[in-house]
Amino acid sequence: MNWSNLHVACAIPNCDWFEVLVPEDRYDFGLVSYPNPGPGGIVVALTAPGLGVEVDWDWIKAHEMAL
């Protein structure tokens, strides 16, 4: 969710801030990476296709539930 919000925020010319939820380990489930601020508190959108995120399929398989 945060990656898609970051891409939208980057498309808004007057967007000066982006809120990152912490602690990250509670919000990064199912993905390999989470948008963490770098030096100076800057968050950068990924440039890979789509949203640029890699799905953590091992994590998803480990948390599957039968319906």
C-alpha positions, 0 to 999 in steps of 0.5 A: 500500500505504501509503495502505491501511495508513494508513486501517487505522492511523487506525481503531485508537484506540490507534495512536500512530505510522505508519511512512513509507518513505523515500526516497518516490520508490522507493515512490510508483510508480503513484500521484499522491501518497504519505503524507508527514508534514506539520508536526509529523510528522503524516500525514493520511488522504485523504478522497476516495472509496475510499482517496482516492488518484489513480492515475498512469495515465501512469506505469503506461502508461509502465511496461507490459510485454508478457507 
